[in-house]
Structures are given as structure tokens and as C-alpha cells.
Amino acid sequence: MLDKSKSLTYRITDEGETAVVALTGDLNMFSAPDLRTNLVKKFDSGVGKFIFDLTDLAFVDSSGIGVLVSFVSLAKKRPGSKVVLCGLNPQIRSIFEVTRLLSVFTVVDDLDAARAALAA
């Protein structure tokens, strides 16, 4: 039996005042709670700028979207905080388009563009 809780791996890398969160696999109802917990811990530690690199994200469900939306809402409450998404493949981008969430997030093509968006 496949353990769905292990379907997502992620790495949070510090780049100065920015945390780069690289997601690989499936962000779903099984993996979303752990990611949420670790994002909030990072945010509570004082980090306010986040890049979510979704290049290797294969799938996201409503629970995963919920984590991202709630995290952006949390970040907007702290002056100077910002969240940027990059590396959306066509399937993931389509989900964000259908749910009309592209307007909620700052979305750019790649990590270099995300770093530039945070510096602007």
C-alpha cells in the first residue's frame, strides 16, 4: 500500500532574509499539514520573504492550495512580507487559473525572476 503522507518532499533553504521552499511530488491532504506546520514555524522565526519553487510539484489538491492561500494571507498581515510562486508547470498553472488564484499570488517563471520580484 502506498503511503500517501510520503508523496511530498520539500526543502526549505535560507537565502539571507528569504526562504526558498522547493516542493517535489504531490501536495495533498496527506502532505499539506506537515508543510503548513513547518512554514508557520519558519514565518514565526522572523522570515518574511518566501519563494515557492513548484518546478517539481506534480500535483496539488484543494488541501494543498489551502495551505498556500492561508500562508499568503498570513504573510500579508506582516509589513514587508512577500510570497512568490515560480516554476508552475501547465497542469499546476491551469489549477490556479481555474480557481482564479493567479490574482492572489505573485507568479513568475523561475527562481531568478522570483528573486528579482522580491527585490523590487
CNS distance restraints for C-alpha pairs under 8 A (distance, minus, plus):
assign (resid   3 and name CA) (resid   7 and name CA) 7.26 0.50 0.50
assign (resid   4 and name CA) (resid  30 and name CA) 6.03 0.50 0.50
assign (resid   4 and name CA) (resid  31 and name CA) 7.49 0.50 0.50
assign (resid   5 and name CA) (resid  30 and name CA) 4.78 0.50 0.50
assign (resid   5 and name CA) (resid  31 and name CA) 5.16 0.50 0.50
assign (resid   6 and name CA) (resid  31 and name CA) 7.07 0.50 0.50
assign (resid   7 and name CA) (resid  25 and name CA) 5.74 0.50 0.50
assign (resid   7 and name CA) (resid  26 and name CA) 5.43 0.50 0.50
assign (resid   7 and name CA) (resid  27 and name CA) 7.56 0.50 0.50
assign (resid   7 and name CA) (resid  31 and name CA) 6.97 0.50 0.50
assign (resid   8 and name CA) (resid  23 and name CA) 7.05 0.50 0.50
assign (resid   8 and name CA) (resid  24 and name CA) 5.74 0.50 0.50
assign (resid   8 and name CA) (resid  25 and name CA) 4.69 0.50 0.50
assign (resid   8 and name CA) (resid  26 and name CA) 5.01 0.50 0.50
assign (resid   8 and name CA) (resid  27 and name CA) 5.92 0.50 0.50
assign (resid   8 and name CA) (resid  31 and name CA) 6.05 0.50 0.50
assign (resid   9 and name CA) (resid  23 and name CA) 6.11 0.50 0.50
assign (resid   9 and name CA) (resid  24 and name CA) 5.23 0.50 0.50
assign (resid   9 and name CA) (resid  25 and name CA) 6.47 0.50 0.50
assign (resid  10 and name CA) (resid  21 and name CA) 6.69 0.50 0.50
assign (resid  10 and name CA) (resid  22 and name CA) 5.41 0.50 0.50
assign (resid  10 and name CA) (resid  23 and name CA) 4.51 0.50 0.50
assign (resid  10 and name CA) (resid  24 and name CA) 5.98 0.50 0.50
assign (resid  11 and name CA) (resid  20 and name CA) 7.82 0.50 0.50
assign (resid  11 and name CA) (resid  21 and name CA) 5.68 0.50 0.50
assign (resid  11 and name CA) (resid  22 and name CA) 5.26 0.50 0.50
assign (resid  11 and name CA) (resid  23 and name CA) 6.83 0.50 0.50
assign (resid  12 and name CA) (resid  19 and name CA) 6.22 0.50 0.50
assign (resid  12 and name CA) (resid  20 and name CA) 5.51 0.50 0.50
assign (resid  12 and name CA) (resid  21 and name CA) 4.49 0.50 0.50
assign (resid  12 and name CA) (resid  22 and name CA) 6.51 0.50 0.50
assign (resid  13 and name CA) (resid  19 and name CA) 5.54 0.50 0.50
assign (resid  13 and name CA) (resid  20 and name CA) 5.08 0.50 0.50
assign (resid  13 and name CA) (resid  21 and name CA) 6.53 0.50 0.50
assign (resid  14 and name CA) (resid  18 and name CA) 5.92 0.50 0.50
assign (resid  14 and name CA) (resid  19 and name CA) 4.62 0.50 0.50
assign (resid  14 and name CA) (resid  20 and name CA) 6.35 0.50 0.50
assign (resid  15 and name CA) (resid  19 and name CA) 5.98 0.50 0.50
assign (resid  15 and name CA) (resid  20 and name CA) 7.11 0.50 0.50
assign (resid  17 and name CA) (resid  47 and name CA) 6.14 0.50 0.50
assign (resid  17 and name CA) (resid  48 and name CA) 7.25 0.50 0.50
assign (resid  17 and name CA) (resid  49 and name CA) 6.57 0.50 0.50
assign (resid  18 and name CA) (resid  47 and name CA) 6.58 0.50 0.50
assign (resid  18 and name CA) (resid  48 and name CA) 6.97 0.50 0.50
assign (resid  18 and name CA) (resid  49 and name CA) 4.71 0.50 0.50
assign (resid  18 and name CA) (resid  50 and name CA) 5.56 0.50 0.50
assign (resid  18 and name CA) (resid  51 and name CA) 7.34 0.50 0.50
assign (resid  19 and name CA) (resid  47 and name CA) 7.02 0.50 0.50
assign (resid  19 and name CA) (resid  49 and name CA) 6.31 0.50 0.50
assign (resid  19 and name CA) (resid  50 and name CA) 4.87 0.50 0.50
assign (resid  19 and name CA) (resid  51 and name CA) 6.31 0.50 0.50
assign (resid  20 and name CA) (resid  50 and name CA) 5.83 0.50 0.50
assign (resid  20 and name CA) (resid  51 and name CA) 4.71 0.50 0.50
assign (resid  20 and name CA) (resid  52 and name CA) 6.04 0.50 0.50
assign (resid  20 and name CA) (resid  53 and name CA) 7.02 0.50 0.50
assign (resid  21 and name CA) (resid  50 and name CA) 7.14 0.50 0.50
assign (resid  21 and name CA) (resid  51 and name CA) 5.98 0.50 0.50
assign (resid  21 and name CA) (resid  52 and name CA) 4.76 0.50 0.50
assign (resid  21 and name CA) (resid  53 and name CA) 5.94 0.50 0.50
assign (resid  22 and name CA) (resid  52 and name CA) 5.99 0.50 0.50
assign (resid  22 and name CA) (resid  53 and name CA) 4.64 0.50 0.50
assign (resid  22 and name CA) (resid  54 and name CA) 6.36 0.50 0.50
assign (resid  22 and name CA) (resid  55 and name CA) 7.82 0.50 0.50
assign (resid  22 and name CA) (resid  56 and name CA) 7.78 0.50 0.50
assign (resid  23 and name CA) (resid  52 and name CA) 7.38 0.50 0.50
assign (resid  23 and name CA) (resid  53 and name CA) 6.30 0.50 0.50
assign (resid  23 and name CA) (resid  54 and name CA) 5.61 0.50 0.50
assign (resid  23 and name CA) (resid  55 and name CA) 7.56 0.50 0.50
assign (resid  23 and name CA) (resid  56 and name CA) 6.24 0.50 0.50
assign (resid  23 and name CA) (resid  57 and name CA) 5.60 0.50 0.50
assign (resid  24 and name CA) (resid  54 and name CA) 7.33 0.50 0.50
assign (resid  24 and name CA) (resid  55 and name CA) 7.74 0.50 0.50
assign (resid  24 and name CA) (resid  56 and name CA) 4.66 0.50 0.50
assign (resid  24 and name CA) (resid  57 and name CA) 4.65 0.50 0.50
assign (resid  24 and name CA) (resid  58 and name CA) 7.02 0.50 0.50
assign (resid  25 and name CA) (resid  56 and name CA) 6.51 0.50 0.50
assign (resid  25 and name CA) (resid  57 and name CA) 4.95 0.50 0.50
assign (resid  25 and name CA) (resid  58 and name CA) 5.07 0.50 0.50
assign (resid  25 and name CA) (resid  59 and name CA) 6.67 0.50 0.50
assign (resid  26 and name CA) (resid  31 and name CA) 7.60 0.50 0.50
assign (resid  26 and name CA) (resid  57 and name CA) 6.20 0.50 0.50
assign (resid  26 and name CA) (resid  58 and name CA) 5.59 0.50 0.50
assign (resid  26 and name CA) (resid  59 and name CA) 4.63 0.50 0.50
assign (resid  26 and name CA) (resid  60 and name CA) 5.87 0.50 0.50
assign (resid  27 and name CA) (resid  31 and name CA) 5.75 0.50 0.50
assign (resid  27 and name CA) (resid  32 and name CA) 5.95 0.50 0.50
assign (resid  27 and name CA) (resid  57 and name CA) 7.45 0.50 0.50
assign (resid  27 and name CA) (resid  59 and name CA) 6.11 0.50 0.50
assign (resid  27 and name CA) (resid  60 and name CA) 4.72 0.50 0.50
assign (resid  27 and name CA) (resid  61 and name CA) 6.63 0.50 0.50
assign (resid  27 and name CA) (resid  63 and name CA) 7.75 0.50 0.50
assign (resid  27 and name CA) (resid  64 and name CA) 5.06 0.50 0.50
assign (resid  28 and name CA) (resid  32 and name CA) 5.58 0.50 0.50
assign (resid  28 and name CA) (resid  59 and name CA) 7.63 0.50 0.50
assign (resid  28 and name CA) (resid  60 and name CA) 5.70 0.50 0.50
assign (resid  28 and name CA) (resid  61 and name CA) 5.15 0.50 0.50
assign (resid  28 and name CA) (resid  62 and name CA) 7.28 0.50 0.50
assign (resid  28 and name CA) (resid  63 and name CA) 5.63 0.50 0.50
assign (resid  28 and name CA) (resid  64 and name CA) 5.05 0.50 0.50
assign (resid  29 and name CA) (resid  33 and name CA) 7.38 0.50 0.50
assign (resid  29 and name CA) (resid  61 and name CA) 7.22 0.50 0.50
assign (resid  29 and name CA) (resid  62 and name CA) 7.75 0.50 0.50
assign (resid  29 and name CA) (resid  63 and name CA) 5.03 0.50 0.50
assign (resid  29 and name CA) (resid  64 and name CA) 6.64 0.50 0.50
assign (resid  31 and name CA) (resid  35 and name CA) 6.66 0.50 0.50
assign (resid  31 and name CA) (resid  64 and name CA) 7.89 0.50 0.50
assign (resid  32 and name CA) (resid  36 and name CA) 6.07 0.50 0.50
assign (resid  32 and name CA) (resid  63 and name CA) 6.29 0.50 0.50
assign (resid  32 and name CA) (resid  64 and name CA) 5.37 0.50 0.50
assign (resid  32 and name CA) (resid  67 and name CA) 6.48 0.50 0.50
assign (resid  33 and name CA) (resid  37 and name CA) 6.21 0.50 0.50
assign (resid  33 and name CA) (resid  67 and name CA) 7.88 0.50 0.50
assign (resid  34 and name CA) (resid  38 and name CA) 6.37 0.50 0.50
assign (resid  35 and name CA) (resid  39 and name CA) 6.09 0.50 0.50
assign (resid  35 and name CA) (resid  67 and name CA) 7.88 0.50 0.50
assign (resid  36 and name CA) (resid  40 and name CA) 6.18 0.50 0.50
assign (resid  36 and name CA) (resid  67 and name CA) 5.96 0.50 0.50
assign (resid  36 and name CA) (resid  71 and name CA) 7.77 0.50 0.50
assign (resid  37 and name CA) (resid  41 and name CA) 6.29 0.50 0.50
assign (resid  38 and name CA) (resid  42 and name CA) 6.21 0.50 0.50
assign (resid  39 and name CA) (resid  43 and name CA) 6.12 0.50 0.50
assign (resid  39 and name CA) (resid  71 and name CA) 7.75 0.50 0.50
assign (resid  40 and name CA) (resid  44 and name CA) 5.90 0.50 0.50
assign (resid  40 and name CA) (resid  71 and name CA) 7.75 0.50 0.50
assign (resid  41 and name CA) (resid  45 and name CA) 6.18 0.50 0.50
assign (resid  42 and name CA) (resid  46 and name CA) 7.01 0.50 0.50
assign (resid  42 and name CA) (resid  47 and name CA) 6.12 0.50 0.50
assign (resid  43 and name CA) (resid  47 and name CA) 4.97 0.50 0.50
assign (resid  43 and name CA) (resid  48 and name CA) 6.02 0.50 0.50
assign (resid  43 and name CA) (resid  75 and name CA) 7.94 0.50 0.50
assign (resid  48 and name CA) (resid  75 and name CA) 6.79 0.50 0.50
assign (resid  48 and name CA) (resid  78 and name CA) 7.63 0.50 0.50
assign (resid  48 and name CA) (resid  80 and name CA) 6.90 0.50 0.50
assign (resid  48 and name CA) (resid  81 and name CA) 4.32 0.50 0.50
assign (resid  48 and name CA) (resid  82 and name CA) 6.37 0.50 0.50
assign (resid  49 and name CA) (resid  80 and name CA) 7.86 0.50 0.50
assign (resid  49 and name CA) (resid  81 and name CA) 5.25 0.50 0.50
assign (resid  49 and name CA) (resid  82 and name CA) 4.86 0.50 0.50
assign (resid  49 and name CA) (resid  83 and name CA) 5.92 0.50 0.50
assign (resid  49 and name CA) (resid 118 and name CA) 7.32 0.50 0.50
assign (resid  50 and name CA) (resid  82 and name CA) 6.35 0.50 0.50
assign (resid  50 and name CA) (resid  83 and name CA) 4.78 0.50 0.50
assign (resid  50 and name CA) (resid  84 and name CA) 6.33 0.50 0.50
assign (resid  51 and name CA) (resid  83 and name CA) 5.88 0.50 0.50
assign (resid  51 and name CA) (resid  84 and name CA) 4.85 0.50 0.50
assign (resid  51 and name CA) (resid  85 and name CA) 5.81 0.50 0.50
assign (resid  51 and name CA) (resid  86 and name CA) 7.30 0.50 0.50
assign (resid  51 and name CA) (resid 111 and name CA) 7.82 0.50 0.50
assign (resid  51 and name CA) (resid 114 and name CA) 6.59 0.50 0.50
assign (resid  51 and name CA) (resid 115 and name CA) 7.74 0.50 0.50
assign (resid  52 and name CA) (resid  83 and name CA) 7.53 0.50 0.50
assign (resid  52 and name CA) (resid  84 and name CA) 6.21 0.50 0.50
assign (resid  52 and name CA) (resid  85 and name CA) 4.76 0.50 0.50
assign (resid  52 and name CA) (resid  86 and name CA) 6.22 0.50 0.50
assign (resid  53 and name CA) (resid  85 and name CA) 6.15 0.50 0.50
assign (resid  53 and name CA) (resid  86 and name CA) 5.08 0.50 0.50
assign (resid  53 and name CA) (resid  87 and name CA) 5.75 0.50 0.50
assign (resid  53 and name CA) (resid  88 and name CA) 7.99 0.50 0.50
assign (resid  53 and name CA) (resid 110 and name CA) 7.67 0.50 0.50
assign (resid  53 and name CA) (resid 111 and name CA) 6.97 0.50 0.50
assign (resid  54 and name CA) (resid  85 and name CA) 7.08 0.50 0.50
assign (resid  54 and name CA) (resid  86 and name CA) 5.95 0.50 0.50
assign (resid  54 and name CA) (resid  87 and name CA) 4.94 0.50 0.50
assign (resid  54 and name CA) (resid  88 and name CA) 5.51 0.50 0.50
assign (resid  54 and name CA) (resid  89 and name CA) 7.74 0.50 0.50
assign (resid  55 and name CA) (resid  86 and name CA) 7.15 0.50 0.50
assign (resid  55 and name CA) (resid  87 and name CA) 4.21 0.50 0.50
assign (resid  55 and name CA) (resid  88 and name CA) 5.88 0.50 0.50
assign (resid  55 and name CA) (resid  89 and name CA) 6.63 0.50 0.50
assign (resid  56 and name CA) (resid  87 and name CA) 7.94 0.50 0.50
assign (resid  57 and name CA) (resid  88 and name CA) 7.97 0.50 0.50
assign (resid  57 and name CA) (resid  92 and name CA) 7.98 0.50 0.50
assign (resid  58 and name CA) (resid  92 and name CA) 7.72 0.50 0.50
assign (resid  59 and name CA) (resid  92 and name CA) 6.90 0.50 0.50
assign (resid  60 and name CA) (resid  64 and name CA) 5.52 0.50 0.50
assign (resid  60 and name CA) (resid  65 and name CA) 6.67 0.50 0.50
assign (resid  60 and name CA) (resid  92 and name CA) 7.11 0.50 0.50
assign (resid  61 and name CA) (resid  65 and name CA) 6.27 0.50 0.50
assign (resid  62 and name CA) (resid  66 and name CA) 5.94 0.50 0.50
assign (resid  63 and name CA) (resid  67 and name CA) 6.41 0.50 0.50
assign (resid  64 and name CA) (resid  68 and name CA) 6.57 0.50 0.50
assign (resid  65 and name CA) (resid  69 and name CA) 6.09 0.50 0.50
assign (resid  66 and name CA) (resid  70 and name CA) 5.92 0.50 0.50
assign (resid  67 and name CA) (resid  71 and name CA) 6.00 0.50 0.50
assign (resid  68 and name CA) (resid  72 and name CA) 6.21 0.50 0.50
assign (resid  69 and name CA) (resid  73 and name CA) 6.26 0.50 0.50
assign (resid  69 and name CA) (resid 104 and name CA) 7.77 0.50 0.50
assign (resid  70 and name CA) (resid  74 and name CA) 6.16 0.50 0.50
assign (resid  71 and name CA) (resid  75 and name CA) 6.15 0.50 0.50
assign (resid  72 and name CA) (resid  76 and name CA) 6.15 0.50 0.50
assign (resid  72 and name CA) (resid  82 and name CA) 7.72 0.50 0.50
assign (resid  72 and name CA) (resid  83 and name CA) 6.28 0.50 0.50
assign (resid  72 and name CA) (resid 105 and name CA) 7.56 0.50 0.50
assign (resid  73 and name CA) (resid  77 and name CA) 6.77 0.50 0.50
assign (resid  74 and name CA) (resid  78 and name CA) 7.43 0.50 0.50
assign (resid  75 and name CA) (resid  81 and name CA) 5.45 0.50 0.50
assign (resid  75 and name CA) (resid  82 and name CA) 6.32 0.50 0.50
assign (resid  75 and name CA) (resid  83 and name CA) 7.25 0.50 0.50
assign (resid  76 and name CA) (resid  81 and name CA) 6.32 0.50 0.50
assign (resid  76 and name CA) (resid  82 and name CA) 6.96 0.50 0.50
assign (resid  77 and name CA) (resid  81 and name CA) 7.96 0.50 0.50
assign (resid  82 and name CA) (resid 118 and name CA) 7.07 0.50 0.50
assign (resid  83 and name CA) (resid 105 and name CA) 7.27 0.50 0.50
assign (resid  83 and name CA) (resid 106 and name CA) 6.91 0.50 0.50
assign (resid  84 and name CA) (resid 105 and name CA) 6.65 0.50 0.50
assign (resid  84 and name CA) (resid 106 and name CA) 4.95 0.50 0.50
assign (resid  84 and name CA) (resid 107 and name CA) 5.91 0.50 0.50
assign (resid  84 and name CA) (resid 108 and name CA) 7.38 0.50 0.50
assign (resid  84 and name CA) (resid 114 and name CA) 6.09 0.50 0.50
assign (resid  84 and name CA) (resid 117 and name CA) 7.53 0.50 0.50
assign (resid  84 and name CA) (resid 118 and name CA) 7.46 0.50 0.50
assign (resid  85 and name CA) (resid 105 and name CA) 6.98 0.50 0.50
assign (resid  85 and name CA) (resid 106 and name CA) 6.15 0.50 0.50
assign (resid  85 and name CA) (resid 107 and name CA) 4.80 0.50 0.50
assign (resid  85 and name CA) (resid 108 and name CA) 6.34 0.50 0.50
assign (resid  85 and name CA) (resid 114 and name CA) 7.14 0.50 0.50
assign (resid  86 and name CA) (resid 107 and name CA) 5.74 0.50 0.50
assign (resid  86 and name CA) (resid 108 and name CA) 4.96 0.50 0.50
assign (resid  86 and name CA) (resid 109 and name CA) 5.24 0.50 0.50
assign (resid  86 and name CA) (resid 110 and name CA) 5.01 0.50 0.50
assign (resid  86 and name CA) (resid 111 and name CA) 6.32 0.50 0.50
assign (resid  86 and name CA) (resid 113 and name CA) 7.97 0.50 0.50
assign (resid  86 and name CA) (resid 114 and name CA) 6.41 0.50 0.50
assign (resid  87 and name CA) (resid 108 and name CA) 7.26 0.50 0.50
assign (resid  87 and name CA) (resid 109 and name CA) 5.39 0.50 0.50
assign (resid  87 and name CA) (resid 110 and name CA) 5.18 0.50 0.50
assign (resid  87 and name CA) (resid 111 and name CA) 7.53 0.50 0.50
assign (resid  88 and name CA) (resid  92 and name CA) 5.69 0.50 0.50
assign (resid  88 and name CA) (resid  93 and name CA) 5.45 0.50 0.50
assign (resid  88 and name CA) (resid 109 and name CA) 7.24 0.50 0.50
assign (resid  89 and name CA) (resid  93 and name CA) 5.99 0.50 0.50
assign (resid  90 and name CA) (resid  94 and name CA) 5.99 0.50 0.50
assign (resid  91 and name CA) (resid  95 and name CA) 6.51 0.50 0.50
assign (resid  92 and name CA) (resid  96 and name CA) 6.50 0.50 0.50
assign (resid  93 and name CA) (resid  97 and name CA) 6.14 0.50 0.50
assign (resid  94 and name CA) (resid  98 and name CA) 6.03 0.50 0.50
assign (resid  95 and name CA) (resid  99 and name CA) 6.15 0.50 0.50
assign (resid  96 and name CA) (resid 100 and name CA) 5.93 0.50 0.50
assign (resid  96 and name CA) (resid 101 and name CA) 5.02 0.50 0.50
assign (resid  96 and name CA) (resid 102 and name CA) 5.59 0.50 0.50
assign (resid  97 and name CA) (resid 101 and name CA) 6.25 0.50 0.50
assign (resid  97 and name CA) (resid 102 and name CA) 5.95 0.50 0.50
assign (resid 100 and name CA) (resid 104 and name CA) 7.98 0.50 0.50
assign (resid 101 and name CA) (resid 105 and name CA) 6.69 0.50 0.50
assign (resid 102 and name CA) (resid 106 and name CA) 7.33 0.50 0.50
assign (resid 102 and name CA) (resid 107 and name CA) 6.98 0.50 0.50
assign (resid 107 and name CA) (resid 114 and name CA) 7.94 0.50 0.50
assign (resid 108 and name CA) (resid 113 and name CA) 6.03 0.50 0.50
assign (resid 108 and name CA) (resid 114 and name CA) 6.04 0.50 0.50
assign (resid 109 and name CA) (resid 113 and name CA) 6.40 0.50 0.50
assign (resid 109 and name CA) (resid 114 and name CA) 7.61 0.50 0.50
assign (resid 110 and name CA) (resid 114 and name CA) 6.20 0.50 0.50
assign (resid 111 and name CA) (resid 115 and name CA) 6.11 0.50 0.50
assign (resid 112 and name CA) (resid 116 and name CA) 6.26 0.50 0.50
assign (resid 113 and name CA) (resid 117 and name CA) 6.09 0.50 0.50
assign (resid 114 and name CA) (resid 118 and name CA) 6.31 0.50 0.50
assign (resid 115 and name CA) (resid 119 and name CA) 6.30 0.50 0.50
assign (resid 116 and name CA) (resid 120 and name CA) 6.25 0.50 0.50
